[in-house]
Amino acid sequence: MKTFARLSIILLLVNLSQTRAEIHTGSYNMAEVKDDSTLETRVVEDWKPMAKDPSIRQKLVEITLCEWWPGQKVRLPVTFNAPANGALCRQIIIGNAGLTMKPAAPAGAMLRLLKEHGVGVVLVGMSTIDAMEPAPKLMPGMKEHMLATKDARYSPAWIWGMSDMRAITAAIAEKDVFQPTHILVTGGSKRGVATAAAGIYDDRVTAILPVVAPIIDSPGGPYVHGMMPEEITRMNEQFIIDVRAGKIPGTPVTAADPLIAREKIRSDERIDREAAKAAGWSEEEMKAMCTGAWSVCRTTDHWSAIKQRGLEVFYNQGSNDNVGPGLLKLGQRFPDFPIYVVPGGQHGGAKETGFTKQVGSLPEVDENLFAFAMHHFFKARSMPATPKIVTRWNNATRKLHVSATFPDGSAPQKNELWTAADRHPDYSMQMEYDAWTAAPMDVKKPSSFDAEIRVNKGTRTLDLVTVHAHTENGSTLTLSSPAIRLTLE
């Protein structure tokens, strides 16, 4: 009987592994990605000075990313920006723009790096799949091919990653302008997904700064629509009812409609549970694809290889962003992960949502790009290590002591402790409106900062993040500790 039981277990494990093997998590043929002969470049506007700033020259082209499936090519616009003085660009930033067929101009940190330091800026036009040409065909075709093949090649993450990598190939083909020794890729949300995928797979990329992009868990919920945990679904339905009734402090009644519209956009871009069942998918396969569809951009899935290659990484995330969930898990498994968790930071959204701290538009996040680039490209400043956190809780006095120490000896000039009590779970809409409060941290010894706060009675859990602004050689880099949760009662 024991032998039979062991055999049954072995057969079960074999069957499960075969079931999982039906799901392909997506990958890239890098020889094809780097082949500039397949770009089929069409010059829309050749090199000429920018009308608004003649110190910058631009070139607009349209390129082929790939033949996504037989007979279906995907093409996107790419704008090259370089100094008008003809100097070669040895450093390049890859960023993003809209889909319109007109030259895209850099702004903020990218513009400063171009004008002050001669950094080339390459902006690839990309968007949600429903907006990419051929607009009526691309999104349904993507879903049909995933359902038929169970291959995450046919996912938004895969094609978004391809857009950044093919933009690099197109830039390097401009040999008289771009001869990069360093390539930094950046972008937010879907463009942060593209950033991460390029960093993971393309060895030409030397640094990435994704903004509000998934790191360890799936953005916005399971990729197979209809597989959200029932508890979260019920919470969100009740939240919308309460928002409409004006029962949620700090959340305007106008938030309900744009939140519902956002969920529809997400579900439309993903495969449906009933459609997957009809296509013969098993429950196990659907569960596997819920996370597997994002594996190409999930940095933590590839962390060892990334570190071995020497890729520099710096994520800028919002604590209240459902596109970047799992921050507590990230802190537990990767406590040294380079990150700026913005306390209370939210994803982008319509003004009616009442999102008052949208990470992508924060000035310190743009400054982080400048500071990170100055570090990576020119070694003009240091990159502080992630601080180590020690906490001490006194239940009798309800006092919490927090210490943040920088193992590399860094001494940021501004240091704060941020906390949020009894937070709502990831993927719940109410989590996006959780309140955070700040307390200053004092210097107790070199590279170590302390704070002590009193916690209200009845608080069950307390989430905390320490935030540190480090100014050096004319730039300020803001980073944080990992997100941490303390169970108090």
C-alpha positions in Angstrom: 0.0 0.0 0.0 2.8 2.4 0.9 4.5 1.7 -2.5 1.2 2.3 -4.3 0.6 5.6 -2.4 4.1 6.8 -3.3 3.5 5.9 -6.9 0.2 7.7 -6.9 1.9 10.9 -5.5 4.6 10.7 -8.1 2.0 10.3 -10.9 0.1 13.2 -9.5 3.2 15.4 -9.5 4.0 14.4 -13.0 0.5 15.2 -14.2 0.7 18.6 -12.5 4.1 19.4 -14.0 2.8 18.5 -17.4 -0.3 20.7 -16.9 1.9 23.6 -15.9 4.1 23.0 -18.9 1.2 23.8 -21.2 1.6 27.4 -20.1 4.4 29.3 -21.8 5.4 32.4 -19.8 6.9 34.2 -22.7 10.5 35.0 -23.8 12.4 36.9 -26.5 14.7 35.8 -29.3 17.3 38.4 -28.7 19.0 37.8 -32.1 15.8 38.8 -33.7 15.3 41.7 -31.3 18.8 43.1 -32.2 18.5 42.5 -36.0 18.2 46.0 -37.5 17.5 44.6 -41.0 14.0 43.7 -39.9 13.1 47.1 -38.6 11.7 48.2 -42.0 12.5 51.7 -41.0 10.4 54.4 -42.6 11.8 58.0 -42.2 8.9 60.3 -41.4 11.1 63.3 -40.6 14.8 63.3 -41.1 17.3 65.0 -38.7 16.6 68.7 -38.2 16.7 71.2 -35.4 13.7 71.2 -33.0 11.6 74.3 -33.8 11.2 75.3 -30.2 14.8 74.6 -29.2 17.4 74.6 -32.0 20.1 73.3 -29.7 18.3 69.9 -30.0 18.0 67.9 -33.3 15.3 65.3 -33.9 14.5 62.5 -36.3 11.2 60.7 -36.5 10.9 57.1 -37.9 8.4 54.3 -37.9 9.7 50.8 -37.2 8.5 47.2 -37.1 8.6 45.6 -33.7 7.9 42.1 -34.9 5.5 39.9 -36.7 3.4 39.1 -33.6 1.7 36.3 -35.3 1.7 35.2 -38.9 0.7 38.1 -41.1 0.4 40.6 -38.3 3.2 43.1 -37.9 3.3 45.7 -35.2 4.8 49.1 -36.1 5.4 52.1 -33.8 6.8 55.6 -34.1 10.3 56.4 -32.6 11.7 59.9 -32.1 15.5 60.3 -31.7 16.7 63.4 -29.8 20.3 64.5 -29.7 22.4 67.6 -29.3 22.4 69.7 -32.5 26.2 70.3 -32.3 26.8 66.9 -33.8 28.4 65.4 -30.7 28.1 61.6 -30.4 25.8 60.3 -27.7 27.6 57.8 -25.6 24.8 57.7 -23.0 21.1 57.0 -24.1 17.8 57.2 -22.2 15.0 55.1 -23.6 11.6 56.6 -22.7 8.1 56.7 -24.2 5.6 58.9 -25.9 2.2 58.8 -27.5 1.3 57.1 -30.7 0.8 60.2 -32.8 3.1 60.4 -35.9 4.9 63.5 -34.9 8.3 64.2 -33.2 8.1 63.7 -29.4 10.1 66.1 -27.3 11.7 65.2 -24.0 10.8 67.1 -20.8 11.9 67.4 -17.2 14.9 65.3 -16.2 15.4 63.9 -19.7 15.5 67.4 -21.2 18.1 68.5 -18.6 20.2 65.4 -19.3 20.1 66.1 -23.0 20.8 69.8 -22.9 23.3 69.9 -20.0 25.1 66.6 -20.5 24.6 65.5 -24.1 22.6 62.4 -23.3 20.6 61.0 -26.2 16.9 60.6 -25.7 14.9 58.0 -27.6 11.2 58.1 -27.3 9.1 55.2 -28.6 5.4 55.7 -29.1 3.3 53.0 -27.3 0.1 52.7 -25.5 -2.6 50.3 -24.4 -3.1 47.4 -26.9 -6.6 48.7 -28.0 -5.0 51.9 -29.2 -2.1 50.3 -31.1 -2.4 49.8 -34.8 -4.2 48.1 -36.3 -6.5 49.2 -33.6 -9.6 47.2 -34.5 -7.6 43.9 -34.8 -4.6 43.9 -32.5 -6.3 43.3 -29.1 -8.8 40.6 -30.1 -6.0 38.9 -32.1 -3.7 39.0 -29.1 -6.4 37.3 -26.9 -7.3 34.8 -29.6 -3.7 33.7 -30.0 -3.1 33.4 -26.2 -6.3 31.3 -25.9 -5.2 29.0 -28.7 -1.5 28.6 -27.7 -1.4 29.3 -24.0 1.6 31.4 -24.7 2.3 34.7 -22.8 4.0 36.0 -26.0 0.5 37.1 -26.8 0.2 39.5 -23.9 0.5 43.2 -23.3 3.7 42.8 -21.2 5.5 41.0 -24.0 4.8 43.5 -26.8 5.4 46.5 -24.5 8.8 45.0 -23.7 9.5 44.5 -27.4 8.8 48.2 -28.1 11.6 49.4 -25.8 14.1 46.8 -27.0 13.4 47.5 -30.7 13.7 51.2 -30.1 17.3 50.5 -28.8 18.0 48.5 -32.0 16.7 51.4 -34.1 18.8 54.0 -32.1 22.0 51.9 -32.4 21.5 51.8 -36.2 21.9 55.6 -36.2 25.7 55.1 -35.8 26.6 58.7 -36.6 24.6 59.9 -33.7 24.4 57.1 -31.1 27.3 54.9 -30.0 26.2 54.1 -26.4 28.3 52.7 -23.7 25.4 53.0 -21.2 21.7 52.7 -21.8 19.1 53.6 -19.2 15.5 52.7 -19.7 12.6 54.3 -17.9 8.9 54.6 -18.0 5.7 54.5 -15.9 2.9 52.0 -15.6 2.7 50.0 -18.9 5.9 51.8 -19.9 7.4 50.7 -16.6 6.4 47.1 -17.6 8.3 47.7 -20.9 11.3 49.1 -18.9 11.5 46.1 -16.7 11.3 43.6 -19.6 14.0 45.4 -21.5 16.2 45.4 -18.4 15.6 41.7 -17.8 16.3 40.4 -21.3 18.4 42.9 -23.2 22.1 42.9 -22.2 22.5 46.2 -24.0 20.6 47.8 -21.2 22.7 48.9 -18.2 20.2 50.5 -15.9 16.4 50.7 -15.4 14.1 53.1 -13.5 10.6 51.8 -13.7 7.8 53.9 -12.2 4.5 52.4 -10.8 5.2 49.1 -12.4 4.7 45.5 -11.0 7.7 44.0 -9.3 6.6 40.8 -7.6 2.9 40.4 -8.0 0.5 40.9 -10.9 -0.7 44.4 -11.7 -4.3 45.2 -11.0 -5.3 41.6 -10.3 -5.2 38.2 -12.0 -4.5 38.2 -15.7 -7.4 35.8 -16.3 -10.4 38.0 -15.7 -12.9 36.4 -13.3 -10.3 34.8 -11.0 -10.0 37.7 -8.5 -10.6 36.3 -4.9 -14.3 36.6 -4.1 -13.5 38.5 -0.9 -11.8 41.3 -2.9 -14.6 41.4 -5.4 -17.2 41.8 -2.7 -15.1 44.5 -1.0 -14.8 46.4 -4.3 -18.5 46.2 -5.1 -19.4 47.5 -1.6 -16.7 50.2 -1.8 -18.3 51.5 -5.0 -21.7 51.6 -3.3 -20.3 53.4 -0.3 -18.4 55.9 -2.5 -21.6 56.8 -4.4 -23.3 57.3 -1.1 -20.6 59.6 0.2 -19.6 57.2 3.0 -15.9 57.0 2.4 -13.9 59.9 4.0 -11.3 61.3 1.7 -12.9 59.7 -1.4 -15.1 61.9 -3.6 -18.4 60.5 -4.9 -17.1 61.3 -8.4 -14.5 58.5 -8.0 -17.0 55.6 -8.6 -17.4 56.0 -12.4 -13.7 56.3 -13.3 -12.8 53.4 -11.0 -15.4 51.2 -12.7 -14.2 52.4 -16.1 -10.6 51.5 -15.2 -11.6 48.0 -14.2 -13.3 47.5 -17.6 -10.2 48.7 -19.5 -8.1 46.2 -17.5 -10.6 43.3 -18.1 -10.9 44.1 -21.8 -7.1 43.7 -22.3 -7.0 40.3 -20.5 -8.5 36.9 -21.3 -11.8 35.9 -19.7 -12.2 32.9 -17.5 -15.2 31.6 -19.5 -13.3 32.0 -22.8 -10.4 30.1 -21.4 -12.7 27.3 -20.3 -14.3 27.2 -23.7 -10.8 26.9 -25.2 -10.1 23.9 -23.1 -7.9 25.4 -20.4 -7.7 23.7 -17.1 -8.2 25.5 -13.8 -4.5 24.9 -13.1 -3.5 26.5 -16.4 -5.7 29.5 -15.7 -4.1 30.0 -12.3 -0.6 29.7 -13.8 -1.4 32.3 -16.5 -2.7 34.7 -13.9 0.9 35.3 -12.9 2.7 33.9 -15.9 1.5 36.6 -18.3 3.6 39.1 -16.4 6.8 37.0 -15.9 8.7 38.8 -18.6 8.6 42.0 -16.6 8.6 40.6 -13.0 12.1 41.6 -12.0 12.1 39.4 -8.9 11.7 36.3 -11.1 15.0 37.1 -12.7 16.8 38.8 -9.8 19.9 36.6 -9.6 20.6 36.8 -13.3 20.1 40.6 -13.3 22.5 41.1 -10.4 25.1 38.8 -12.0 24.9 40.9 -15.2 25.4 44.1 -13.2 22.2 45.8 -14.2 21.5 48.9 -12.0 17.9 49.0 -10.8 15.8 51.7 -9.0 12.0 51.4 -8.8 9.8 54.3 -7.8 6.5 52.9 -6.5 3.3 54.0 -4.7 2.3 52.4 -1.4 -1.3 52.8 -2.5 -1.0 51.5 -6.1 -2.7 48.3 -7.1 -0.5 48.1 -10.2 2.4 47.5 -8.0 1.1 45.2 -5.3 3.1 42.9 -3.1 5.4 45.5 -1.5 5.3 43.8 1.9 6.2 40.5 0.2 9.0 42.3 -1.6 10.4 43.7 1.6 10.4 40.3 3.2 12.0 38.4 0.3 14.3 41.2 -1.1 15.1 43.5 1.8 17.9 45.2 -0.1 15.8 45.9 -3.2 16.6 49.5 -4.5 13.3 51.4 -4.2 11.5 54.6 -3.4 8.1 53.6 -1.9 6.0 56.8 -1.9 3.9 56.7 1.2 0.3 57.2 0.1 1.5 57.2 -3.5 -1.1 56.3 -6.1 -1.3 55.4 -9.8 -2.4 57.8 -12.4 -6.1 58.5 -12.9 -8.7 61.0 -13.8 -9.0 63.9 -11.4 -12.5 62.7 -10.4 -10.9 59.7 -8.6 -9.5 62.1 -6.0 -6.0 60.6 -6.3 -4.0 63.4 -4.8 -0.5 61.8 -4.8 0.0 60.3 -8.3 3.6 59.0 -8.3 4.4 59.6 -11.9 3.8 63.3 -11.6 5.7 63.9 -8.4 8.7 66.3 -8.7 11.0 64.1 -6.6 10.4 61.2 -8.9 11.5 63.2 -11.9 14.5 64.4 -9.9 15.2 60.7 -9.1 15.6 60.0 -12.8 18.1 62.9 -13.1 20.0 61.8 -10.0 20.0 58.1 -10.9 21.2 59.0 -14.4 24.0 61.2 -13.1 25.1 58.3 -10.9 24.9 55.7 -13.6 26.2 57.6 -16.6 28.8 59.8 -15.1 29.5 58.6 -11.5 28.7 62.2 -10.5 27.0 61.1 -7.3 26.6 58.0 -5.1 23.6 55.6 -5.0 22.8 55.1 -1.3 22.1 51.5 -0.2 18.6 50.5 1.0 18.5 51.3 4.8 18.2 48.5 7.4 15.2 48.8 9.7 15.0 47.9 13.4 11.8 48.3 15.3 11.0 48.2 19.0 7.4 48.1 20.2 6.3 48.7 23.8 2.7 47.5 24.2 2.4 49.1 27.7 3.2 52.6 26.5 1.9 52.1 23.0 5.2 53.6 21.7 7.0 52.4 18.6 10.7 53.1 18.1 12.1 52.8 14.6 15.8 53.0 13.5 17.0 53.2 9.9 20.7 52.6 9.3 22.5 52.9 6.0 25.0 50.0 5.7 27.2 52.0 3.2 27.6 55.0 5.4 25.3 57.3 3.5 23.9 60.2 5.4 20.7 61.6 3.8 19.9 65.2 4.8 16.1 64.7 5.2 14.7 61.6 6.9 11.1 60.7 7.8 9.1 57.8 9.2 5.7 57.2 7.5 3.0 54.9 9.0 -0.5 53.7 8.0 -2.8 51.8 10.4 -4.9 48.8 9.6 -4.4 48.9 5.8 -6.8 47.4 3.3 -5.6 44.4 1.3 -3.9 44.6 -2.1 -6.3 44.8 -5.1 -9.0 46.4 -3.0 -10.0 49.8 -4.2 -10.1 51.2 -0.7 -6.4 50.4 -0.3 -5.7 53.1 -2.8 -7.1 55.7 -0.4 -5.4 54.5 2.8 -4.1 57.4 4.9 -0.4 57.8 5.9 1.2 60.1 8.5 4.8 61.3 8.8 7.1 61.9 11.7 10.7 63.3 11.5 13.7 61.0 12.2 16.6 62.3 14.2 20.3 61.6 13.8 21.5 59.4 16.6 24.8 58.3 15.2 26.5 58.5 11.7 24.2 57.1 9.0 21.5 56.1 11.5 18.2 57.8 12.1 15.6 57.2 14.8 12.0 58.1 15.4 9.5 57.3 18.2 5.8 57.6 17.8 2.7 56.7 19.9 0.2 54.4 18.2 -3.5 54.7 18.9 -5.1 52.0 21.0 -7.0 49.5 19.0 -4.6 49.6 16.0 -4.1 46.0 15.0 -1.4 46.4 12.3 0.9 49.2 11.4 2.6 49.5 8.0 5.8 51.6 7.9 8.3 53.0 5.4 11.2 55.3 6.1 11.9 57.9 3.4 15.3 59.6 2.9 16.3 62.5 0.6 20.1 62.4 -0.2 21.5 65.5 -1.9 25.0 65.3 -3.5 26.7 67.2 -6.2 23.7 69.2 -7.3 21.1 66.4 -7.4 18.7 64.9 -4.8 17.9 61.2 -4.7 14.9 60.1 -2.6 14.7 56.5 -1.6 13.0 54.4 1.1 13.2 51.4 3.2 11.2 48.3 2.3 7.6 48.4 3.2 7.1 46.6 6.6 4.0 45.6 8.5 4.0 45.2 12.3 1.3 43.2 14.0 0.5 45.0 17.3 -2.6 43.2 18.6 
